[in-house]
Amino acid sequence: MGQLHIYQNNYLIVFVFLCLGILLPLIALFLGRLLRPYKPTDMKYTTYESGIEPFQDSRVQFNVRYYLFGLMFVIFDVETVFLYPWAVAYDELGLFALIEMLFFVVILMLGLIYAWKKKVLKWN
């Protein structure tokens, strides 16, 4: 019976955090709406508050390479974060972990070489 109580207690903790995760942002948005100043004018509804009317479309198309470059950075940056816990626990993990990490680094290098060959890392 004690095992069932612990099991139900785990669900209760998840439910409490779920409620907090939903309620806290809603309360913060509601309080922000109550406390902020609200003085609408016609000038505030224009595209720019500088007073100059826009003379062309404000949307600018960017080259997709910028997004690919940023995505490649995020991928390799996040993947290299996995090296830190391995380095901290290296003495306890042994030879198997060393082989696994070498395999991981080889996969990262193959991805980098592939991206380099496809010229994803070329800026212009």
N, C-alpha and C positions, 0 to 999 in steps of 0.2 A: 504493500500500500504506500510505503514511503517513496518508492520509485515513481509512482503515478503523481504524487504531490510535487516532486522535483520537476517532472515533465510538464505539468500544468503551470508551474511557476515560471519556466522558461518562456512559455507562450505569453504569460502575463507581462513579462519584461519586454518582449517584442511588441506587444500591443501598446504598452505605455510609451515606448520610444516612437512608435508609429504615430500615436496621437500627438506627442510633443512635436514631432517633425511636421505635422500638418498645422497644428494650432499656433505654434510660435510665429511662423511667417505670416499667417492670417492676422494675428493680433498686431504684429509689427506694421503691416500694411494699413490696418484699420486705424491704429494710433497715428501713423504718418498722415493719413487723410484728415484726421481730426485736427492735428496740430499745425499743418502747413498753411501758409497764407494763400488765399484764393482771391485774386484780383484780376479777372480776365479783361483784356483790352484787345482791340482789333489788331494792334501792332504785334501782340504776342502770338497771334494766329497766322502771321505771315511765315514764309519759308525761312527767312533769315531775320534776326532781330536787329541787324545793322541798319535797316532801312532801305537797303538796295534791293531792288527787285531782281530775281534771277533771270538771266538772259539765255540760258541753255539748260539742258537736262542735267540734273545733279548726279545721276547715276553714271559711274565710270566703269567700263569693263576692264578687269584685270586679267593678265595672262594666267592661265591655269597652272603654269610652272611655279608661281609663287605659293600656291596652295599645296602643290606636291612637295615643294621644298620644305615647307612648314610641317607637313604631315610626316615626311621622312625624319625630320629632326625630332618630332614628338615620339615616333616609333623607336628610334635608336636611343633617345634619352630615357624613355621609360624602361626599355629592355636592359640598359646598363645599370639601372637601379637594382636589378636582381643580383648584380655582382656583389654588392655590399654585404647582405646577410650571409652569403656564401663565404666571403672572406673572413667575416667575424667568427663563423663556426667551422672554419676549415680544419682545425685540429681534431674536432670531434667527428667529422664526417668521413674522413679517410680517402682512400684511393678511388672508390666508386664515385664520390662526389666530384673529385678532380676530373675524372673522365667525362662525367655528365656536363660539367661546366665547360670543358674544352669543346664538347659537342655543341653546346649552346653558343659559344663564341664563334665556332666555325659556321653555324647557321647564320649568325649575324653578319659575319664577313661575306658569306655567299650573297646575302641580301644586299649588302653594300656594293659588292662587285656588280651584281645585276643592275642595281640602280645607276651605277656609274656607266655601265655599257649602254643602257637605255637613255643616257644623257639627262637623267632626271635632276642631277646635281648641278647642271650647267645653269647659271643664273640668267644669262641673256640669250 
